[in-house]
Amino acid sequence: MTYEEQVIQAVQKALPAVVSVVVAKNLSSLEAQGFPFFGMPQELFEESEDEIIDRLPKTEDGKIRVGGGSGFIVDPSGIILTNKHVVIDKDAEYTVIAQDEKKYSARVVARDPINDVAILKIDADNLPTLELGDSNKIALGQTVVAIGNALGEFKNTVSTGIVSGLSRLISAITDMKGNMERLRGLIQTDAAINPGNSGGPLVNLSGKVIGINSAVVFGAQNIGFAIPINKAREDLEDVKKFGHIKKPFLGVRYLMLNKAIQRKLNLITDHGCLVLREKHGHGIVKGSAADLAGIHEGDVIIEAGGTTLDEKTTLEDILDKMKIGDTLKMKVWRAGKEFGTEVKLGERS
């Protein structure tokens, strides 16, 4: 079989299970956020508010389309994998459009708190599915095919490339508010990935999913990233067994330190996790493992599980390898002194 025939066969095998995800909201909900002018003065616009609203893309029931992405069916009962950032808005409504153009109302079953993975469910049965491969067996240079709903408009968009890198670490914008999320352990590929491809499958020449298309570096060419499918496989197993994703939870909000932050805050160390409160929450979640272990706001966790924490290896990286109920040993700086402590990890609610 020629290379071209292999690619065509992989695409034909995968396409029936690839879906589009439409994100929509009521106009009143958007207007409450300052939409459609996002807080800008009306005088800056030549058109009236009604004229602008008339031009906005809408769903069949009149809601405003505010986003879109891709996904793929992994169970004939209607379980779908996509990216968390595609369905991050808890106030939005989600519609799945299958290859046969049938539309289904979708509910978000689970959002992975650490990885850019989400699980949707539609009410259907006997659906075509994609087989999951093993992302631990990916090799640099192997051919991959990215499939999705490019830019939210162009269905069945297919691009080919190779695996360009493994275990990549990037920071990506994950929602309309510009919030950033640290994504790690990613597959890098030169297969073209566009915003609407997010959530679609990255498949090998056997037509098995090895990743979930997730991010693209703007301003660069031929650099795209995908979440390894084995991370999503664990989430699927949790949902099927427990009804939700089970992840160990420490209960701290933190800032990763570096030399610049050390100088700015006049800290004793340039690495570790500075426990601090956010604008709308405390630095320690009440009743959490960290709270019970006596961790305080202002502490710097410099080591966890025997590993020094820095911008390349964060607390989340350590927790991602642990299980609920495990004991985590940590070294902490407080008021210029180092001490050791340990916590029994609880479950993220």
BAKE-557925 format. One record per atom (N, C-alpha, C): residue in one letter; y negated, x, z negated. Coordinates in steps of 0.1 Angstrom, whole numbers, plus 5000, padded with zeros to 4 digits. Example, Ala and Ser with C-alpha at 12.3 -4.5 7.8 and 13.67 -1.06 7.14 Angstrom:
A505751324922;A504551234922;A503351324922;S502251284929;S501151374929;S500051294921;
This chain:
M501250085000;M500050005000;M498850095000;T497850065009;T496650145010;T495750114998;Y494750204996;Y493750184985;Y493050054987;E492650024999;E491949895002;E492749774998;E494049785002;E494949674999;E495149654984;Q495149764976;Q495249764962;Q494049694956;V492849724960;V491649664955;V491649514958;I491949474970;I491949334974;I493049264966;Q494149314964;Q495149254956;Q494749234941;A494049334935;A493549324922;A492549214920;V491649204930;V490549104930;V491148964932;Q492148954941;Q492748824942;Q493548774930;K494048874923;K494748834910;K493848794899;A492648864899;A491748834888;A490748714890;L490348694902;L489248594905;L489548454899;P490748404900;P490948264896;P490648244881;A490648344873;A490448334859;A489048374854;V488148414864;V486748454861;V485848334861;V485048314851;V484148204850;V482648244849;S481848154852;S480348164849;S480048104836;V479148154828;V478648094816;V477148064817;V476747944816;V475347894817;V474847864803;V473647924801;V473047904788;V471847814789;A471747704782;A470647614783;A470147564770;K468847524770;K468147474758;K467247354762;N467047264752;N466147154754;N464747214755;L463847144763;L462447184765;L461747184751;S462047084743;S461347084730;S461647204721;S462847254722;S463247374714;S462547494719;L462347504732;L461647614738;L460147614735;E459547494736;E458147474733;E457847514719;A458747494710;A458547524696;A458447684694;Q459047754704;Q458947904704;Q457747954711;G456847864716;G455747904724;G456047904739;F457147844743;F457547844757;F456747734764;P456347744777;P456747854786;P455847974786;F454747974778;F453748084779;F453948194769;F454948174760;F455248274750;F454048324742;G453248234739;G452048264731;G450848314739;M450948314752;M449848364760;M448848244763;P447548274764;P446648164766;P446848094780;Q446647964780;Q446847884792;Q445947934803;E444747994799;E443748034809;E444348144819;L445348214814;L445948314823;L446748264834;F447048134834;F447948074844;F447147984853;E447447994866;E446747914876;E447347774876;E448647764872;E449347634873;E449247574859;S449447444859;S449547364846;S450847384840;E450947354827;E452247364820;E453347274827;D452947154831;D453947074838;D454447134851;E453547194859;E453847254871;E454847374869;I454547454859;I455447564856;I456847514852;I456847414843;I458147354839;I458947294850;D458247234860;D458947184872;D459647284880;R459147414879;R459747514887;R460847594880;L461047564867;L462147634860;L463447584864;P464447674864;P465847624867;P466347534856;K467047434860;K467547334851;K469047294853;T469647244843;T471047194844;T470947054849;E472146994852;E472246864857;E471646764848;D471746784835;D471246694825;D469846724821;G469146804828;G467646824826;G467346934816;K468247004810;K467947114801;K467547234809;I466747324802;I466247444809;I467247554808;R467647614819;R468547724819;R467747854815;V468247914804;V467548024798;V468348154799;G469548144805;G470348264806;G471648234813;G472448344815;G473748324821;G474548454820;G475748444823;G476648554822;G478048524828;S478948594824;S480348584830;S481348574818;G482548544821;G483648544812;G484948544819;F486048544812;F487348534818;F488348464809;I489248384815;I490148304807;I491348394803;V491748394790;V492848474785;V493948394780;D493748254779;D494848164775;D494748034782;P495847984787;P495847864795;P495247744788;S495047744775;S494547634767;S492947644767;G492347734774;G490947744775;G490247844766;I490847944762;I490248054754;I489648154764;I488348184762;I487648274771;I486948384764;L487048504770;L486348624764;L485048644772;T484048684765;T482748724770;T482048814761;N480748844764;N480048934755;N479348854744;K479148904733;K478448844722;K476948814726;H476348914733;H474948894737;H474748784747;V475748744754;V475648634764;V475448504756;V476148494745;V476148364737;V475548384723;I474548474722;I474048504709;I473148394703;D472548314711;D471648204706;D472448084700;K472448074687;K473247964681;K472647824683;D471347824688;D470747694691;D470947644706;A471547734714;A471647704728;A472947624731;E473047564742;E474247494747;E474847584758;Y476247584758;Y476947674768;Y477847584776;T477747614789;T478547544799;T479347654807;V480647634809;V481547724816;V481747654830;I481547734840;I481947684854;I483047764859;A484147704862;A485347764866;A485347794881;Q486347864887;Q486347894901;Q486447774910;D487047664905;D487147544913;D485847454911;E484847514905;E483547444903;E483547334892;K484647324885;K484647224874;K483847284863;K483047194856;K482247234845;K482747184832;Y482747274822;Y483247244809;Y482147284798;S482047194788;S481247224777;S481947324768;A481347434764;A482047544757;A481447554743;R482347584734;R481847614720;R482247754717;V481347814709;V481647954705;V482547954693;V483748004695;V484748014684;V484448124674;A484048244680;A483748354671;A482848454678;R482048524671;R481248634675;R481648754667;D482048864673;D482348984666;D481149044660;P481149064646;P479949124640;P479649264643;I480649334648;I480449484651;I480449514666;N481349454673;N481449484688;N480749374696;D480449404708;D479749304717;D480749214724;V481449134715;V482549054720;V482348914714;A482648814722;A482648674717;A483748594723;I484248494716;I485348414721;I484848264722;L485048204734;L484648074737;L485947984738;K485747854737;K486847764739;K486347644747;I487047604757;I486847484765;I488047394764;D487847264765;D488947164764;D489547154778;A490647224780;A491347224793;A492747284790;D493547264800;D494947324798;D495447364812;N496547444812;N497147494824;N496147574833;L495247644826;L494247724834;L494847864838;P494347914849;P494848054852;P494248154842;T494948264840;T494548364830;T494648504836;L493948594829;L494048734832;L494848804821;E495648894826;E496548974817;E495749094811;L495849114798;L495149224792;L495949354793;G495249464797;G495849594798;G495649664785;D495849794786;D495749884774;D494649984776;S493449964769;S492350054772;S492550194765;N493550204757;N493850344752;N494550434763;K494950374774;K495650444784;K494750474796;I493450444795;I492450474806;I492350624808;A492250664821;A492050804824;A490750824832;L490050924829;L488850964837;L489250974852;G488350904860;G488550914874;G489350804880;Q490050714871;Q490850614877;Q489950504883;T490450434893;T489650324900;T489650204891;V488450144891;V488250014883;V487449924892;V487549794889;V486849684897;V486149594887;A484849584889;A484049494880;A483849364887;I484049254880;I483949124886;I483049034877;G482248954883;G481348864875;G480448784883;N479548714876;N478548624882;N477248694882;A477048784891;A475948884891;A474548814891;L473748854882;L472348794880;L472448644877;G473548594873;G473648454869;G473648364881;E473648424893;E473548334905;E474648364915;F475048484917;F475948524928;F477448524923;K478148414925;K479548414920;K480448504928;N481548544921;N482548624927;N482048764932;T481048814925;T480548944928;T481549054924;V481949144933;V482949244931;V482349374934;S482549474925;S482149614928;S483249704923;T483449814930;T484449914927;T483850044922;G484550124915;G484150254911;G485250324903;I484850424895;I485850494887;I485350494873;V486250534864;V485950554850;V485250684850;S483950684846;S483150804846;S483050874833;G483350804822;G483250854809;G483950764799;L484350824787;L484950744777;L484250764763;S484450674754;S483850684741;S482350704741;R481650634750;R480250654751;R479550574740;L478350624736;L477550554725;L476150534731;I475750404731;I474350364736;I473750264726;S472450244728;S471750134721;S471250044732;A471549914731;A471249824741;A470449704735;I469649634744;I468949514740;I469949404741;T470149324730;T471149224729;T470649084729;D469349054729;D468948914729;D467548914735;M466948784737;M465648764743;M464548814734;K464848844722;K463748884713;K463649044713;G464449104721;G464349254722;G465149324711;N465949254703;N466749324693;N467749424699;M467849534692;M468749644697;M470049644689;E471149674696;E472349684689;E473049814694;R473649884684;R474350014687;R475749984692;L476050014704;L477349994710;L478050134711;R479350134707;R480050264707;R481450254712;G482050364716;G483350364721;G483450304735;L482350304742;L482350234755;L482950304766;I483450234776;I483950284789;I482650304798;Q482450414804;Q481350434813;Q481950424827;T481350354837;T481750344850;T480650344860;D480950394872;D479850384883;D480050254891;A480950164888;A481050034894;A479749964891;A479149894900;A477849834898;A477949714888;I477249724877;I477249614867;I475749564866;N475549434868;N474249374867;N474249284855;P473049244851;P472949154839;P473849034839;G473948964850;G474848854851;G476348884850;N476649014853;N478049054851;N478549054837;S477549054828;S477949064814;S479048964810;G480049014803;G481148924799;G482248914809;G482048964821;G483148964831;G484149074829;P485249064836;P486249164834;P486149294842;L486449404836;L486649534843;L488149554844;V488749554856;V490149554858;V490649684865;N491849714863;N492449824870;N493049774883;L493749864890;L494249824903;L495549734902;S496049724890;S497049624888;S496549484885;G495249474884;G494649344881;G494649314866;K494849414858;K494849394843;K493449434838;V493049354828;V491649384822;V491749504812;I490849594815;I490849714806;I489449714799;G488549634803;G487249624796;G486449504799;I485449484791;I484549364793;I483149424797;N482649394809;N481449444814;N480349404804;S479549504800;S478649484789;S477149524791;A476949644796;A475549694796;A475349784808;V474049794812;V473649874823;V472449954818;V472250074822;V471150154819;V470050134829;F468950074826;F467950044835;F467150174839;G466850184852;G466150304857;G467150414861;A468450394858;A469450494863;A470350424873;Q471050504881;Q471950454891;Q473350484888;N474250384891;N475650404889;N476050444875;I475350384865;I475750404851;I475950264845;G477150214842;G477350094836;G478350114825;F478450014816;F479350034804;F480149904802;A481349924796;A482249814793;A482849834779;I483049724772;I483749724759;I485249744761;P485949834755;P487349854757;P488049724753;I489049684761;I489649554759;I490449544746;N490949664741;N491749664729;N490849614717;K489549634717;K488749574706;K488749424707;A488649374719;A488649224720;A490049164717;R491149244720;R492449204717;R492649174702;E492149264694;E492149244679;E491449124675;D490349094681;D489548974678;D490448844681;L491048844693;L491848734698;L492948714688;E493648814684;E494748804674;E494348744661;D493148784656;D492548724644;D492348574646;V491648544657;V491248394659;V492548314660;K493548354667;K494748284668;K495548264655;K495448364647;K496148364634;K495348304623;F494048334622;F493248284611;F492148184614;G491948174627;G490848084631;G489448144632;H489348274628;H488148344628;H488448494629;I487448574631;I487548724632;I487548774618;K488448854614;K488448914601;K488049064602;K486949094595;K486449234595;K486149274580;P486349394577;P485949444563;P484449444562;F483949414550;F482549394547;F482149474535;L481149564537;L480649644525;L479449564519;G478549514527;G477449434522;G476149514520;V475849614529;V474649684528;V473849674541;R472549674540;R471649684552;R471049824551;Y471049894562;Y470750034561;Y470050084574;L469350204572;L468750274583;L469350414584;M469850444596;M470350584598;M469250684598;L469450784590;L468450894589;L468551004599;N467451064602;N467351184610;N466151264605;K465951384612;K464851464607;K463551404607;A463251324618;A461951264619;A461751154607;I462751074605;I462650974594;I462551044580;Q463251154579;Q463251234566;Q461851284563;R461151334574;R459751384572;R458851264569;K459051154576;K458151044574;K458250984561;L459450974555;L459650904542;L459751004531;N459651134534;N459751244524;N461051234516;L462151234523;L463451214517;L464051354515;I465151364507;I465751484504;I466851524514;T467251424523;T468251454532;T467851394546;D468451464557;D468151414570;D469251344577;H470251314569;H471451234574;H471851134563;G472751044568;G473250934559;G472550804562;C472950704553;C472450564555;C471550534543;L470250504546;L469350464536;L469450314534;V469850274522;V469950134519;V468550074517;L468149974525;L466849914523;L466849774527;R465949704522;R465849554525;R465149534539;E465649424545;E464949384558;E463849284555;K463149244565;K462049154564;K462449024557;H463648974561;H464148844556;H465348854547;G465548964541;G466748974533;G466849104524;H467649104514;H467749214505;H468649324512;G468549444506;G469349554511;G470749544507;I471049474496;I472449454492;I472749314492;V473849274498;V474249134498;V474849104484;K474349004478;K474748964464;K476248924464;G477048984455;G478448954453;G479349034463;S478749114471;S479549194481;S480149314474;A480949384481;A481649504476;A480649614471;A479549634479;A478549724476;A477849684463;D477549554461;D476949504449;D477749524437;L479049494438;L479949514427;L480149654423;A480049744433;A480149894431;A478949954425;G477849884424;G476549934419;G475650004428;I475849984441;I474950044451;I473549984450;H472450054451;H471150004449;H470350024462;E469349944464;E468349974474;E467650104471;G467450184482;G466950314480;G467950424479;D469250384477;D470350484477;D470550534492;V471050654493;V471350714506;V472850744505;I473650674513;I475150694514;I475250804524;I475650924520;I475751044528;I477151074534;E478151014527;E479551034531;E480350914528;A481250874537;A482150764535;A483550794541;G484550774533;G485950804538;G486150944541;G485351034535;G485551184537;G484751224550;T483951144556;T483251174568;T481751174565;T481051284569;T479551284568;T478951184578;L478051104573;L477351004581;L476151054587;D475951034600;D474751064608;D474650974619;E473651004628;E473450904639;E474650894649;K475550984649;K476650984658;K477850914651;T477950924638;T478950854630;T478350774619;T478350644621;T477650554611;T478650494602;L478150414593;L478950344583;L479850244591;E479250174601;E480050084609;E481250144616;D481050274621;D482150344627;D483250354617;I482950394605;I483950404594;I484650274591;L483850164589;L484350034586;L485249984597;D484950014609;D485649964620;D487150004620;K487450114613;K488750174613;K489550124600;M488850044592;M489450004579;M489849864579;K490549824569;K491049684567;K490549624555;I490449494554;I490049414542;I490949454531;G490449484519;G491149524508;G491349674506;D491049754517;D491049904516;D490049954506;T490250064500;T489350134491;T488550234499;L487250234498;L486450324506;L485750414495;K485950544496;K485250644488;K483950684495;M482950694487;M481650734492;M480950834483;K480050914489;K479151004482;K477750944484;V476950944474;V475650874474;V474550964467;W473350964474;W472251034468;W471350924461;R470950954449;R470050864442;R469150944433;A467850934435;A466851004427;A467151154426;G467551204438;G467751354439;G469151404434;K469951314430;K471251354425;K472351284433;E473451364435;E474651314442;E475751264433;F476351154436;F477451104428;F478451034437;G479651024432;G480750964440;G481050824435;T481450734444;T481850604440;T482850554450;E483550444446;E484450384456;E484350234455;V484650174466;V484550024467;V485749964473;K486149844469;K487249774476;K486549674486;L486849694498;L486249624509;L486649474509;G485649384509;G485849244510;G485949204525;E485849074527;E485949014540;E484548964544;R484148984556;R482848934561;R482948784563;S482048714557;S482148564558;S481548524571;
